[in-house]
Amino acid sequence: MMTMKKKFTTNLQINTNKMLKIVKCKLSVAPKKSLGQNFLVNRGVLDKIVAAAEIQKDDIILEVGPGTGNLTEKLASVAKKVIAVEKDRRLIGQLKIKFEKNGNIEIIEKDILKFNPEQYSLKNGGYKIVANIPYYITSHFLKTVFTKWLQPKLIVLMIQKEVAQRIMAKPPDMNLLALSVQFFANPQIISSVSRGSFQPMPKVDSAIIKLTPKNNNRLLTIDNGHFFKVIRAGFSEKRKQLLNNLAKNFDTTKEKIKNIFSSAGIKEKARAENLSLQEWEKLAELLTN
């Protein structure tokens, strides 16, 4: 039977260990709600992100929102260089001090949506993006990367789980976000991440998603602007059939749209969410004629 002294010592040790864990995870800067900051503190999840990025010793990594630098440290241990872009000025000084002896880490204070990869010698297909981004900029960030930046070799993001699932959608549950991402890249959900892996704890669960950009030569054969005009028109009024939406937005007759549907092998009463990416591409091609 454990003596009172031993029991007290054991309990004290357990409580001390718990306190040490709390201190270890304590943040030196209070997260800003306005910036959507939720700092990732689960080291197991950090390892999954790094593994998903398939980093080679000659890789250049663009990290978005390094926060307190937990992921930055792991990335720098396996990559040639890490360019970490942080918007929050309060964190810049701490990051520079933390990594002052790391010659392969560059800390940049900037809004990632105003970042230009070319200014930092990043080349087309010559860098990878790894990010635990604020969830509210997900769509805008992806649009910026795919339509304005030099193409990255690979993208690994921590995003809201529900958004990751929307990106992965297939017919009959297609949506604008899924089409927009799948047009440029092949998505894959690597792992779900519980909300308890962050400080402060968000209200939703997250997911690690990997996006592998498609061949640039394919994109050169498609008018991107026209493609997105077509899909936006198709989803403009969700309760209406696709035929009606397209006829209205392209100021043409339903009969003409019916003929296009027939040529593309699309059912006359189809709705926007029923079409695959390939069918949308075919539809956009035929609507130009």
C-alpha positions in Angstrom: 0.0 0.0 0.0 1.4 3.4 -1.0 2.4 5.6 1.9 0.9 9.0 2.3 4.4 10.5 1.7 4.9 8.6 -1.5 1.4 9.3 -2.7 1.9 13.1 -2.1 5.3 13.0 -4.0 3.7 11.1 -6.9 0.8 13.5 -7.2 3.2 16.5 -6.9 5.3 15.1 -9.8 2.2 14.5 -12.0 0.9 18.0 -11.3 4.4 19.5 -12.0 4.6 17.6 -15.3 1.2 19.0 -16.3 2.4 22.5 -15.5 5.5 22.0 -17.5 3.4 21.0 -20.5 1.2 24.1 -20.1 4.2 26.4 -19.8 5.8 24.8 -22.9 2.6 25.6 -25.0 2.1 29.0 -23.5 2.1 31.7 -26.2 4.4 34.7 -25.9 2.0 36.8 -28.0 -1.7 36.9 -27.6 -3.3 35.7 -30.9 -5.3 38.3 -32.8 -8.8 37.3 -33.7 -8.9 39.9 -36.5 -6.0 38.0 -38.2 -7.6 34.6 -37.7 -4.7 33.4 -35.7 -4.8 29.9 -34.2 -1.2 28.7 -33.6 -0.6 25.0 -34.2 1.0 23.4 -31.1 0.6 19.7 -31.8 4.0 18.4 -32.8 2.5 15.2 -34.3 0.5 17.3 -36.7 3.5 19.4 -37.6 5.3 16.2 -38.6 2.4 15.2 -40.8 2.5 18.6 -42.6 6.2 18.2 -43.3 5.8 14.7 -44.5 3.0 15.7 -46.8 5.2 18.4 -48.4 7.7 15.7 -49.5 10.6 18.0 -48.8 14.0 17.4 -50.5 17.3 18.9 -49.4 17.3 21.3 -52.3 13.7 22.5 -51.9 12.8 26.2 -51.3 9.7 26.5 -49.1 7.4 29.5 -48.9 5.7 29.4 -45.5 2.6 31.5 -45.0 1.9 32.7 -41.5 4.8 31.2 -39.4 3.3 32.5 -36.2 5.5 31.4 -33.3 7.8 29.4 -35.7 7.0 25.8 -34.7 6.5 24.7 -38.3 9.2 27.0 -39.6 11.8 25.2 -37.4 10.8 21.7 -38.8 10.7 22.9 -42.4 14.2 24.5 -42.1 15.7 21.3 -40.7 15.0 19.5 -44.0 14.8 22.2 -46.7 17.4 24.2 -48.5 15.6 27.5 -47.6 12.4 28.7 -45.9 10.9 32.0 -46.8 8.5 32.8 -44.0 5.9 35.5 -44.6 4.2 37.0 -41.6 1.7 39.8 -41.5 1.7 40.4 -37.7 4.4 42.8 -36.8 4.4 41.7 -33.2 5.8 38.3 -34.2 8.5 39.5 -36.6 11.0 40.5 -33.9 10.5 37.2 -32.0 10.9 35.1 -35.1 14.1 36.9 -36.1 15.6 36.4 -32.7 14.5 32.8 -32.6 16.1 32.0 -36.0 19.0 34.4 -35.9 21.4 31.5 -36.2 19.5 29.8 -39.0 21.1 30.8 -42.2 18.4 29.2 -44.3 15.4 31.0 -42.9 14.3 34.4 -44.2 11.6 36.3 -42.2 9.5 38.7 -44.2 6.9 41.1 -42.8 4.1 41.3 -45.4 0.5 40.5 -46.2 0.7 37.3 -48.2 -2.1 38.5 -50.5 0.2 41.3 -51.6 3.3 39.0 -51.9 5.1 38.7 -55.3 7.2 35.4 -55.6 9.3 36.9 -58.4 10.7 39.6 -56.1 12.2 36.9 -54.0 13.7 34.9 -56.9 11.1 32.2 -56.7 10.8 30.4 -60.1 7.9 28.7 -61.9 7.7 25.2 -60.5 10.7 25.8 -58.3 9.2 26.2 -54.9 6.7 24.7 -52.5 4.0 26.4 -50.4 3.4 25.2 -46.8 0.9 27.1 -44.7 -1.3 27.1 -41.7 -3.3 30.0 -43.1 -6.0 32.0 -41.5 -9.2 30.2 -42.6 -11.0 33.4 -43.7 -8.4 34.0 -46.6 -8.5 30.4 -48.0 -10.4 31.1 -51.2 -8.7 34.4 -51.8 -5.3 33.0 -51.2 -5.8 30.0 -53.5 -7.2 32.3 -56.3 -4.1 34.5 -55.9 -1.7 31.6 -56.1 -3.3 30.0 -59.1 -4.1 33.1 -61.2 -1.3 35.6 -60.2 1.7 33.8 -58.9 4.4 31.7 -60.6 3.3 28.1 -60.3 4.5 26.3 -57.2 5.7 22.7 -57.3 3.4 21.6 -54.5 1.0 23.2 -52.0 0.3 21.8 -48.5 -2.3 23.7 -46.4 -3.9 23.5 -43.0 -7.5 24.7 -43.6 -11.0 24.3 -42.2 -12.1 20.7 -42.5 -15.4 21.6 -44.1 -13.6 23.7 -46.7 -11.2 20.8 -47.5 -14.2 18.5 -48.0 -15.8 21.1 -50.4 -12.6 21.3 -52.4 -12.7 17.5 -52.8 -16.3 17.5 -54.1 -17.4 15.4 -57.1 -20.7 15.3 -58.9 -23.5 15.5 -57.8 -22.1 17.8 -55.2 -19.8 20.0 -57.3 -19.4 23.6 -56.2 -17.5 26.7 -57.4 -14.6 26.3 -55.0 -14.1 22.7 -56.0 -14.1 23.5 -59.7 -11.8 26.5 -59.2 -9.2 24.5 -57.3 -9.5 21.3 -59.4 -9.1 23.2 -62.6 -5.6 24.1 -61.5 -4.6 21.2 -59.2 -5.3 17.7 -58.0 -6.4 17.8 -54.3 -5.9 15.2 -51.6 -6.8 15.3 -48.0 -3.9 14.0 -46.0 -5.4 14.0 -42.5 -8.1 15.5 -40.3 -6.9 17.6 -37.4 -8.9 18.2 -34.2 -9.5 21.7 -32.9 -7.5 20.8 -29.8 -4.3 20.9 -31.7 -4.3 24.7 -31.8 -4.0 27.6 -29.3 -6.4 29.2 -29.0 -8.8 26.4 -29.9 -10.9 27.2 -32.9 -14.6 26.4 -33.1 -14.1 23.9 -36.0 -11.9 21.0 -36.9 -9.2 21.3 -39.6 -7.6 19.2 -42.3 -4.2 19.0 -44.0 -4.8 19.2 -47.8 -2.2 18.7 -50.5 -2.6 20.3 -53.9 -0.5 19.1 -56.8 -0.6 21.7 -59.6 -1.5 20.4 -63.0 0.7 20.7 -66.1 1.1 24.3 -67.3 0.9 23.2 -71.0 -2.7 22.0 -70.4 -3.7 25.4 -69.0 -2.3 27.2 -72.0 -4.9 25.5 -74.2 -7.8 26.7 -72.1 -9.1 30.3 -71.8 -9.1 30.6 -68.0 -11.2 33.8 -68.0 -13.9 32.3 -70.2 -13.9 29.1 -68.2 -14.6 30.9 -64.9 -17.2 33.1 -66.5 -19.0 29.9 -67.6 -18.9 28.2 -64.2 -20.0 31.4 -62.4 -22.9 31.7 -64.7 -23.8 28.1 -64.2 -23.9 28.5 -60.4 -25.5 32.0 -60.4 -29.0 30.7 -59.4 -28.7 27.4 -57.6 -32.4 26.6 -57.8 -32.6 26.9 -61.5 -31.5 24.3 -64.1 -28.1 24.9 -65.7 -29.7 25.5 -69.1 -31.7 28.4 -67.8 -28.7 30.0 -66.0 -26.5 29.8 -69.1 -29.1 31.1 -71.5 -29.8 34.1 -69.2 -26.1 34.9 -68.5 -24.9 34.5 -72.1 -27.9 36.2 -73.6 -28.7 33.4 -75.9 -31.6 31.0 -76.6 -32.4 27.9 -74.7 -32.4 26.0 -78.0 -28.8 26.9 -78.6 -27.8 25.8 -75.1 -29.7 22.5 -75.6 -27.7 21.8 -78.8 -24.5 22.5 -76.9 -25.6 20.1 -74.1 -26.3 17.5 -76.7 -22.8 17.9 -78.3 -21.2 17.7 -74.8 -23.2 14.7 -73.7 -24.9 16.7 -70.9 -28.5 16.0 -69.8 -31.0 18.7 -70.6 -32.2 19.0 -67.1 -28.8 18.9 -65.4 -27.9 21.3 -62.6 -24.6 22.9 -62.1 -23.6 20.6 -59.3 -24.1 17.5 -61.5 -21.3 18.3 -64.0 -17.7 17.1 -63.6 -14.7 19.3 -64.3 -14.2 17.7 -67.7 -17.8 18.4 -68.6 -17.5 22.0 -67.6 -14.3 22.4 -69.7 -16.1 20.9 -72.7 -19.1 23.2 -72.1 -16.8 26.3 -71.9 -15.2 25.2 -75.2 -18.5 24.8 -77.0 -19.9 28.1 -75.6 -17.1 30.1 -77.3 -18.3 28.9 -80.8 
